[in-house]
Amino acid sequence: MAALDLLGRRWTLRVIWELHRGGAPIGFRDLQRRCDGMSSSVLSTRLGELHEAGIAGSTAQSAWHLTPLGDDLVTAMGPLLDWSHVWAARQ
């Protein structure tokens, strides 16, 4: 339930998606630009939560990336992504 609570928070999945999508570590401002409309305070909070959970980490240059645990999470969400494509096609 704790994982679902974390993932259900506003913007959390978007942050994870953007960290995954880029592949390479990304700076705070660039990540904020990718997450249109997200305030810097919310992004900072979400990154802190993901860092505490071991899903995201930062480099010495303060660039953010997914940890191996975060990469495993993205892999585990693959079937949900597949399902969402089927669902979207029916809309």
C-alpha positions as CSV (number, residue, x, y, z in Angstrom):
1,M,0.0,0.0,0.0
2,A,2.9,2.4,0.7
3,A,4.1,2.0,-2.9
4,L,0.6,2.7,-4.3
5,D,0.4,5.7,-2.0
6,L,3.7,7.1,-3.4
7,L,2.9,6.4,-7.0
8,G,-0.6,7.8,-6.6
9,R,0.6,11.3,-5.6
10,R,0.1,14.0,-8.2
11,W,3.0,14.2,-10.7
12,T,4.9,11.2,-9.3
13,L,4.4,9.0,-12.3
14,R,5.2,11.9,-14.7
15,V,8.5,12.5,-12.9
16,I,9.3,8.8,-13.1
17,W,8.4,8.8,-16.8
18,E,10.5,11.8,-17.6
19,L,13.5,10.4,-15.8
20,H,13.1,7.1,-17.6
21,R,12.4,8.7,-21.0
22,G,15.6,10.8,-21.0
23,G,17.9,7.9,-20.1
24,A,20.7,10.2,-19.0
25,P,20.7,12.2,-15.7
26,I,18.8,15.4,-16.0
27,G,19.1,18.7,-14.1
28,F,16.2,20.1,-12.0
29,R,15.3,22.9,-14.4
30,D,15.3,20.7,-17.4
31,L,13.2,18.1,-15.6
32,Q,10.8,20.9,-14.6
33,R,10.4,22.0,-18.2
34,R,9.6,18.4,-19.3
35,C,6.9,18.3,-16.6
36,D,4.8,21.2,-17.9
37,G,3.0,23.1,-15.3
38,M,4.7,21.6,-12.3
39,S,5.8,24.0,-9.6
40,S,9.4,23.9,-8.4
41,S,8.2,23.2,-4.9
42,V,6.1,20.1,-6.0
43,L,9.0,18.8,-8.1
44,S,11.4,19.2,-5.2
45,T,9.0,17.3,-2.9
46,R,8.4,14.5,-5.4
47,L,12.1,14.1,-6.1
48,G,12.8,14.0,-2.3
49,E,10.1,11.3,-1.9
50,L,11.4,9.3,-4.8
51,H,15.0,9.6,-3.5
52,E,13.9,8.5,0.0
53,A,12.1,5.5,-1.5
54,G,15.3,4.6,-3.5
55,I,13.6,5.1,-6.9
56,A,15.5,8.2,-7.9
57,G,19.0,9.5,-7.2
58,S,21.1,12.5,-8.0
59,T,24.7,12.8,-9.2
60,A,27.4,15.0,-7.7
61,Q,26.3,17.6,-10.3
62,S,22.7,17.5,-9.0
63,A,21.3,15.8,-12.0
64,W,18.5,13.3,-11.4
65,H,18.2,9.8,-12.7
66,L,16.4,6.5,-11.9
67,T,18.2,4.1,-9.7
68,P,18.2,0.4,-10.5
69,L,15.1,0.0,-8.3
70,G,13.5,2.8,-10.3
71,D,14.4,1.0,-13.6
72,D,12.8,-2.1,-12.1
73,L,9.7,-0.2,-11.4
74,V,9.4,1.1,-15.0
75,T,9.8,-2.5,-16.2
76,A,7.1,-3.7,-13.8
77,M,4.8,-1.1,-15.1
78,G,5.2,-2.3,-18.7
79,P,2.0,-4.4,-18.7
80,L,0.1,-1.4,-17.5
81,L,1.5,0.6,-20.4
82,D,0.5,-2.1,-22.8
83,W,-3.0,-2.2,-21.3
84,S,-3.3,1.6,-21.6
85,H,-2.7,1.5,-25.3
86,V,-5.5,-1.0,-25.7
87,W,-7.8,1.1,-23.5
88,A,-6.9,4.3,-25.4
89,A,-7.7,2.7,-28.7
90,R,-11.3,2.0,-27.4
91,Q,-12.0,5.6,-26.5
